[in-house]
């Protein structure tokens, strides 16, 4: 029997799973890969190979001489480019396909977002994309804070480097994310610390000069330290520079 060519929709679903699967779990024994392969009518080996093959497009992996599983096809490159050009749109499209394929639904039990006048469709889109972004960022960092190494998922945040409201197309781009514990996420969001383009922690002067044992233990002790880089989707230095220029408070 001739091999069935992969369709665009199948590759979008495969890339969606690639983004949300820790690098060490891309193999044919992973239950999520087995489930998606069954739904697509593919073998787990074929799907895991396809996921691994997307690695060849990741600039941060190329820098580490990780080239992926092979040469692949032209359509894979087109799917990577589609995501790269508009992560917000493609993340939602791929999640929508996955939800339809698995007959799953979006949890809307927390309805506070409706107070801002959004329609139900808008709320669904926000929820779906926020969930994708969190999963992709935590998977890239193996669910560990890139500053402290904390590995308690309930205390970890997928922190936007360029805020959600500023860059729509990169809202769900994992390269616009950092995995931070709740304290450092808050400090980063409020401009009290930054990550430099050479991936080091720098504190705002307003924090570093405080005489406080908590500041010393939880913040100042990390000033100048190198972050632990993710297995893939390394933070884009242009996003880090935006944060440094527009959000970080020097003094």
URSULKA-V870274 format. One line per field, one symbol per residue. ss: DSSP state (@ for helix, = for strand, . for the rest). phi: phi as a letter, one per 40 degrees, with the letter a starting at -180 (. if undefined). A space follows every 50 residues. Layout:
ss=???
phi=???
This chain:
ss=.......@@@@@@@@@@@@@..@@@.....@@@@@@@@@@...@@@@@@@ @@@@@@@.@@@@@..........@@@@@@@@@@@@.@@@@@@@@@@@@@@ @@.........@@@@@...@@@@@@@@@@@@@@@@@@@@@.......... ..@@@=====.............@@@=====@@@@@@@@...===....= ===.@@@@....@@@@@@.@@@...=..........@@@@@@@@@@.... .
phi=.ccccccdcccccccdcdcbbddcbcacbcdcccccdcccgbcdcccccc ccccccccdccccbgbbgcicgbccccccdcccccaccccccdccccccc cbfcbccbccbcccccgccdcccdcccccccccccccccccffbcccbgd bcdcbbbcccccddccbccbdbcccbbbcbcdccccccccgcabbcdcgb cbccdccccccaccccccbccbcgcccccccafddccccccdcccbbcbc b
